[in-house]
Amino acid sequence: MPLVQRLKFKRFPRFHSLKGRLLLGLAFTWLLVVTLVLGMAWQAGKAMVQETNMVHLRYEATLLADEVTQQIESRFQALNYLSAIIGNRDDTEWLNAQLRVNDALIAWFEGVIVADSSGRIIADWPAVSGRIGLESEEREYFRMVRGTRQPYVSEPFIGRASGIQMVLVSVPRLNAEGEFIGLIGGIVSLNSGGLFDRLSKVRLGEKGYAGVATASGKILYHPNKSLINSFVPSASFNPWLDLALDGWEGDSLGVLEDGQMALQSYAQVWPASWIVGIYLPVDQAQIPLSEFIYRLWWTWLVLVILMMPLMGWVLARVLTPLKHLEVQIGEVGVGEREQVALATSMEELQQVASTFNRVESERQQLVEHLQERQAFLDSVLNATPQGMFITNCDGAITYMNPALLEMLGIDSAFQVEELLQHIHSEDRAGAKDMWRHSLKNGSDFVRQLRFKRSDSETYWLDFHARAVVLKLGGQALGWVGVVKNITERREREAIQRWEAEHDPLTGLLNRRGFERRLEEAFAEFKKTNTSSALLLFDLDHFKPINDQGGHALGDEMLRRVAQVVVLKVRRSDHVARQGGDEFGVLLSKCTLSQAEKIADTLRRAVSAVSVIHEGKEYRVTMSIGVTTFNESDTNEADVLVRADLASYEAKNLGRDSVVVNVPTNDHNSAG
């Protein structure tokens, strides 16, 4: 059992018992029910809160739109009254005097202007230097009033003198025949003109707010003053606002500029072609519901905690017979009682007691038989000269017989992990993987490996372990293994393998060993395109040594040549005496140019080798043929033929030379 789990049970022992787990289960069930109920209440509450807030926003939007509509119409009425007073006259001084006399009406505005039919300003109040005489014919508000001859509220603009955001409320001046003779316009500040006093007093919590925009999409009022006179977000961002700009009135759920989901309601200010919007973030609308659910959750949680002692007492009373059963089973286990006997009316416990008594009786009989069989098995295992071991289903060794202990040079206290450390490092990983595979799949474990005893002596051991399986049900009981000491056999096999592939005179590879390594290198070349080079040569002037000095002198020369060649190549290269004075060198992972240099080095080194007989010194040279593997080669024989041809050509060129046979895709050629 993991350490963390043991500490957990020690710290909370009551949850390790049946009573504790039942109590914990009841508590979790209660909390689950509470969570489900609160979840459903939350979903239902959200829908109710949303509907209630929608109704409230709809009412507020309508109320605000009516308020702004009244403000606009009052200003239209004031301007119409002024228009009736001044009539058709265009005298600037008289008009200015009339504006001063009627300054009570002008109180609705920050300023009033009068324009003639051509759009020229002919009067203003209060007087602003340079305003009289200005042309407004191309202004949007003048064109709209002249064209419709209806009261009109302009698009927002920034005053030239004041620098503040404002709109112009205009009414047409008409003569008795209904002809257009000019307009009267009142300037209204968007910041302090009184149009949006009601909106600034709207309270929708910390994040809710109201806004006003023109039908063209310009913001007239917003709690964030920096947004006034800027355009509303695009239709793709807030399609409901886009619908409202087209004249739609209603409410919906959408995204605000800051990315929050919010309840939205829109109403129209028809006289000015304005839209009033009310916005309330969803999370703010749900704050009262969240607080209510939160308080309800903690109330139910406290109720669970308070109820746990009562539930614990009830469970303890119910489980008292089970405690008696536990005590009696313990007494049977230590031999103080033969059977259990419960005084309870619970049928389930009576059945458990009856089953236990039957199983205990059968167990006693099996124990007697097992003891007899165990004694017999111990005698057999201890007497057998073969090394044997037994493990459980997890692979832990439970028994090693004396023969195995003596073979391994250890005592019976050794465990599997300790034994693994004595296995040769090259064999350890494979043995561990094979052992795990056998444990998992139930297949036989068969492995030959090197084992280092405590006395530092290394043995070759043959392990063969098999799972012991019950015939009924196929359940594994453990593993039984046999260990044999095969050190002598392995040594004999190693000597035989070496002798089969090596030349006894020089210790180099013989023709068989060389051809096997050439075959392996060619297969690697076909697989990975890793090329190798081949050198074939025989000794020039070797026959006189045999004829004049005898075979002993010739053998000495062959040994010296072999020694020099081995010293001049790499450990990864393969040198072979293929018979007589014929030699071969396989240069692994070597290019043709590198092979040519190595061949010339060998030629010069061997030319310096000599033997002396009866005062006469004998020397030999080499005619070396060099080639490499090629993609057109079908097998290693093609490479051998190419190198052999190059060696013959070196002989024909006067001996003591190196000839490179460059492989081509079409045919072999000596070069």
N, C-alpha and C positions, 0 to 999 in steps of 0.2 A: 504493500500500500504506500503511495507517495507520502513524503513527509508533510506536505501541506495539508493533505486529506486527514492524516492522523492528528495533526494539531487542531484541525477544524472540529473533529469529533471529540477531542479532549476538552476543547473550549466550550462546546455546546453538546454535552453528553445526552441531553434529553431528546435531541433529534435523531440520535442513533438507535433509539428504542422504537418499538411498534407504537407505543402510546405517543411518543414525541412526533413520529411521522404522521400518525392520524391527526394529531392536533395541528401540525403544520399544514396538512392537507386541507383540513376544515378552514383554517385561516386563509389559505390561498384561494379556496373555493369562494369564500365570502368576499375576498377582495376582488376576485374575478367577476362575481355577480355585481358588486358595487361598480366596478369599472364599466361593465356593459350597460348598467342602468344609467350611470352618469354620461356615458358616451351617447346613448340614445337621447338623454335629456339635453345634452349639448347640441346635437343635431337639430332636435325639435326647437330648442331655444334660439338657435341661430336663425332659423326660418322665421320664427315669431318676431325676434328683434329686428330682422331686416325689414319685414313687412311694416312693423310699427314705425320704424325710422323713415321708411319710404313715405308713409302717410304724412308724417311730420314735415319732411323735406318738401313734399308736394304743397302742403299748406303754406310753408314759409316762402317758397318760391312764388306762389300766386300772390301772397300778401305783399312781398317786396316788389313784384312787377306792377301791382296796382298802385303801390306808393310812388314808384318812379313815374308811372303813367300820369298820375295826378300832378306830380311836380312839372312834367313836361307840358301838360295841358294848361296848367295855371300860367305858365310862361307864355304859351301861345295866346291865351286870353289877354294877358297884359299887353303883348305886342299888338294884337288886333285893336285893343282900345286906343293905344297910342296912334295907330294908323288912322283910326276914325277921327282923332283930334286934329292931326296935322293935315289930313285931306290930301289935295293935289299940289300943294305949294312946294316950290323947290328953293325958296329963299333960305340961304344958309343961316343968317343971323336970326331970322324968325324961328327956324326949326330948332336951333340951339337953345333959344329962349324957351320954347315949348318943352324941350327935353328937361330944362332946369326946373320949370314950373311943375312938371309931373315926375319929380325925382322919387316920389313914393312908389310909383309903378316900376321905376328903374331899379328899385331895391332888390328885385328878383335877379338882377344881372350885375356882373362886374363892369359892364360897359354896354352902350347902345350906339348903333350906327344907323344912318339913313343913306340909302343909295338911290340914284335916279335910274331911269330905264336903261341907260347905257352901262350901268355898273359903277359909275363914279361916286365916291363917298362925298356927300354934300353936307352932312352934319354928324357930330358924335358927342357923346356925353359919358363920363367926364372927358373933357377935351384932352387929346393926346397930340403932341406936336407932330406935324407931318402926316396925320392920318387923313384929314380932309383933302380931297383931290386924288386919293389913291384909286386906281382902277381895279375893279373886282369882277369884270365881265368874264374872265377866264376861270374864275374860281368855281369850284365844284358846287358850293351851296347856291351861288347866284344862278348858275345854269339850271339847277334843279328847281329853284323857286320860279324862275321865269318860264321854265318848260311846263311845270305841273300846275303853277299858280295855287299851290297848296302850302300850308306850313311845313317846314322842313328843319331837321336837325342835322348839322354837318358832320363830316368825319372829324375825329379829334386832330388837333394841331397844336403847335407850340407858339405861344404869343411872341411877336417880334420884340416888344418892349419888356414884357414881364418875364418871359422865358418859362412860363408855366403851361401845363397841359390844359386845354380848354376845347369847347365846342361852341358853334354859333347856332342859336335858335332863331329861325327866320320866318317872317310871314310876308306875303306879297302886298304891294300897294296897288290898288286898282281904282280907275276913275269911274265915273257914273256909267260909262258904256261897258265897263268890265275889262277895259284894256289895261295891260301891265305897264305901270309907270315907275316901278322901283320896288325896293324892299326895305323892311325894318328888321334889323338883326340884333339879338341880345347875346352878349358874350357871357358864357357860364364856365367858371373854373371847375375842372374835374376834381380838384383837391379840396376846395373850400366853397363851392357854389351851392351847397345845400341839397344837390340832387341825390347824393348817396348817404345822407345822414342816417337813414334807417338801416342801410346795409352795414355801416360801420358799427352799429349797435347789436348786430346779430351775434348770438353766442351759440356756437356749436362745438363746445368742448375746446381742447387745446389745439386740435389740428383741423377741425371743420371750418369752412369759410364760405363766403358768397362772392360772386364776381359778376361783372357786366361787360358785355362785348357788343360791338356793332355787327350788323348782318354781314358786313364785308370781312369780318374776322379780326378787327382791332380791339384790344382790351381797353375798356374805359375805366373799370374799377377792379382792384385786386388788393388784398392785404399787403402784398409785396409791391410797394410803390414803383420799384424799378421796372416792373412788367407793364405799366400803363403805357399805352400807345404802341405796344409791340403786338405781333400777330399771335393768334391762338395756335396750339399744336396742330399738326397735320391731321387729315381725316383718317389716315391709317393708324395714327396713335390713339385718337379718341373719336370713333365714328359717331358716337351719340352727340357730341358737341357739333360735329359737322352737320348732322341732321337738324339740330336746333337752329343753326345758322340759315338753314333753308326754310325755317318757319315751324318746325316740329316742336310740340310741347309734350312733356312727359318725364318719366324717371327710368333709371336703369342702373346697372352695375358696370363700372369700367375702370380703366387705369388712369391715374393722375400723372402729372409731369414728373414727379419724383419716383414713379414706379409703383406706388401704393394702389391697391384696389380700394375703390370708394363708391359709396352710394351717391347718385347724381340725380338732380331734378332741374328741369328747365321750364321757364315761362317767358312769354313774349311781351315786350313793351312796344305795342303796335304803332303808336304815333311817332316814335323815334326810330323804328326798325332796330331795336336793341333786344338783346337776350339776357335774361337774369338766370344765373346758374348757382345752385346750392350744392356743396360737396362735403361729404362726411366719410372719412376713412373707415373701412370695415373694422379694423382692429380697435378703433376708438369706440365704434358703435357697440362692440361686443364686450367692452370692459366690464359693465355691470354684470353681464352673464358670466364672464370668466371669474369674477370675484365671488359670485354666488356658488358656482360649481366648485371653486377652490375651497370655500368654507364648508360646503357639503361633504367634499371628499375627506377633509380632516376630521369632520364630525364622525363620519362612518369609520374611519381608521381608528380613532380613539375608542369607538364602541367595540371594535374587534379586539383591541388590546385589553379592554376591560372585561370582555367576555371569555378570554382565553383561560383564566384560572377556573371559571365555572365549567367550561368544556373539558379542561384537564381533569377535574374532579370526577365528572361523569364518566369519562373514558377510563379512569383508574378503577372505578367501581365495576365497569363492564368487563375489564380485562383481568380482574382478580383471579378467576379460574385459570387463565393462561399463565399467570405467575406461579400458581401451584403446580401446573404441569411442568414448568421450567425447573422448579426445585426437585420434583420427583425424577425427571430425566437425569438431572445431575447426580442424584443419589444412585440411580441405576448405573451410571457411568463409573462411579467409584466403588461399585459392588455392595453398597449398603441396602439395595433393594433389587428385587428380580424383575418386577413389573410396576407400571404406574397404575394408579386407581384414583379417578377424579369423582368427587361428589358434586356434579353439576348437571343442569338440565339442558345445556347447550349441546345440540346434536353434533355440531361440527367438531367441538373439542372431544366429545366421546369417540367420534370416528378417528380423530388423530391419535388418541390414547390407544385405541384398539389396534390401529395400524402400527404404531410404534412397538407395542408388545409383540406383535407378530414378527416384525422385522428384527427386533432384538433377539428373539428366539432363533431365527434363521442365522443371524450374525454369529451367535455363539457357536452354532454348529460349523459354520464356515471357518471361524477362527481356529477351531480344533483341527480341521482338515488342513488349513493353511500352515499352521505351525509344523505339522508333520511334513508337508511338502517343502517348507522353507528349510527345515533341518536337512532333508535329503538333497535339496539344491545346493545348499552351502557346502555340503560334503563333496559333491561333484565338482563344483567350481574351484574349491580349494585344492582338490587333488589333481585337476587337469594341468598338464605342463604348458598348455596354450594360454596366452594372455587374453583375458576377457574382462569386459566392463558392462555395467548397467546404468542407464540414465532414466530420468523421468520424462514426461511428455515435453517438457520445456528444454530438455537437453542438458540438465544439470546431472552430473555423475553422482550416483547413489551407492555404487559398489565397484571395486576393482579387486580382482583376485590376486593372490600372492605372486603368481607368475608374471602378471603385468606390472605389479609394483617393482619387482626385481628387474624386469626388462627396462623400465623407464628410469630406474634409480631414484624413486621417490617414495613418499609415504602416503597413506590413505587420506590424509587431510588435504591433498591437492584438489583444487577445483578446475573446471574447464578453462576459465580465463587464465589461470596460472599455467596450465599445460600449454595453452596457445603461445605463451611467451617463449617456450622452449622449442617451438617449431621453427625451422629455418626461415629466415625473413623472406626468401624467395617463394616458399611454399605456403606461408601463413595466410595471405589474403585469399588465395584460391581455396584453401581448406575451410576457412570461415564461411565463405560464400556457399560452398557446397554443403556444409553442415546446416546452414540456415535453410537452404533450398530443400534438403531432405526432411528437416523438421516440419516445414510448411506443407510439403506435398506428400509426405509419407513414403518417398522413394528411398531405396537403399543408398547408404553412404559408402562409397568405395573410393579410396584414395591412397596413393603411395607418396610418402613425404619423409623429409629428413628431420630427425628429432635429436636435440642436443641435451644429453643427460647432465645431471648436476656435476659429474666428474669431468665435464667438457668433452666427453667422447660422443661422436655423432653416429647415429644409427639410421639406416633406411628401414622404415616401418610400413607395413601394409595394413590399413584399417578397412574393416568391412562390418558395418552396423546395419541392423534391420529392425523395423518397428514390430513390436509385439502387439497383435491385434486380436481382440475378442471375436470369435466366429459369429456370435449373435450381436448384430448391430454394427459391427466393424469399428468399434471404439478402440483407440490405441491406448495401451497401458504404459508404454515406455519403449526403450530401445535396448537391444542387446548387441554388443560388438565383440569382434574377435580381432586380435592384433598379432601379426607375425613379424619377426625380425628377418628382413630380406637383404641385409647389408651385404653378405657374401655374394648372393645372387646378382645384386646390382653391380657390384665390383666386377664380377666375371663378365656380365653383359657389357659394361663400359669398356673393358679391355678388348672384348671381341669386336665391338663396334669400331674402336680405334684401329685395331689391326686390319679390319676389313677395308678401311678407307685410307690407310697411310702406308708409305713406303718404309720398310724396316731399315734400309740403309741410311737414308737421309733424314727420316722423320717428317718429310713433307707428305702432302696428300698424294695418293696414287691416282691412276686414271679414273677409277670408279668414284673416289671421293671428289675429284676435281669436276667430273661431269655432273655429279649431283648438285654441286654448288653453282655450276654454270647454268644448269636448268632452273634452279631457284632464282638466280639473278635475272635470267631471261623472262621468267614469269612475272617478277616484280617490275621489269621494264614494260611489259605489255599492260600491266595494271596501272602503273603510276607514271610511265614515260621517263623513269629515272635511268639514265643510260650508264653503262659500265664499259670498260675497255678490256681487250684481251690481247696478251702477249704470248706468242709461241716461238720457241727457239731451241736449237740444239747446239752442241759445242763443236767448234771447228778445231781440227788437229787433235781430236781426242783419241783416235785409233792408235797412233804411234805410242801413246802412253800405255795402253793396254798391251800392245804387241811387245814393246821393249821393257816395260817395267812390270808387267803382269797385272792381273785383275785387282790385286791388293792396292797397287799404286793408282789404278784407275778409280777404284772405289774411294780412295782418299781424296782424289781430285773432285769427284762428284760431291762428297760431303762438304768440301771447302766452298765449292761453287754455291751449293744450296745455302750454306751459312751466310755468304755474302749477299745473296739475293734477298733472303728473309730480312736481313738488317737494313736493306735499302728501300723496302716498301713499308706500307702502313700495317698496323695490327689487324685492320679490318679487311685487308687484301688477302687473297688465297694464292699460295705458291704450291705447285705440284711437280713431281717427277713422274712423267707419264710412261717411262720405260727407257732403258739404255741411257743415252745422253740427251733425251728429249725432255724439255721443261715447258711449263705453262704458268702464266701469272694472270689472275683475274683481278682487275683494279675496280673496286666498287665506287660508283658515283664519280666517274672520272671522264673528262672530255678527251677528245682525240689529241689536241695539242699537248695537254698535260701528260697523256700516256706516251707520246713521242719523247718528251723530255725525260720521263722516268726510264724509258727503254734505253736511251743514250747513256744515262747514269749507270744503269746496270751493265751495259756493254763495256764502259770504261773501268768499272769496278772489277768485273770478272777478268778483264785482260791483265790485271795486276796480280791475279792469283797464280801461284806456281807450286810445283812439287819437285823434289830432287831425288834422283836415283843414280847411284854410282857416280856421283860427282856431276851429273848432267841435270840441268834445270829444264823443266817442261812447263809450257804455258798453253792456254787455250783462249779462243775468242768465241764470240756469239754472233750468229746471223738471226736477227730478230724480226718477226713479222708482227705488225700492230694494226688493230682495227677496233671498231666499236659496234654496238648493237644498232640496228637500223629498223625502221618501221616496216620495210619490205621483207624482213627476215620472217620465215615461217616457223623456224625453230632454232635451237642453239647450234644445230649442225651447220647451218648456213654461216654462222659466225666463225666456227672452227675452220671451215673450208677457206673462208676469206683470209683468216690469219695464217693458215698453212701455206696458201699461195704466196703471200707476202714474204714468209720465211724462205721459201724456195728461191724467190727472186733475189733476196739478200745474199743467198749462197752464190747465185749466178753473177752477182755484181762484184764478186771477189772476196766475199765473206767479211766478217768483222764490221757489219753495217746494220742499219735499221731501215726497214722499208715499211711505209704506211700504206695500207690498202683502204682507201676512202670508200665507204659504202654509198651506193646510189640507189635510187628507187627503181632503176631499170635493170641494171646488171652489175656484177662485181668487176672491179678493175684494179689492178695493182698499180701503185703509184710510187 
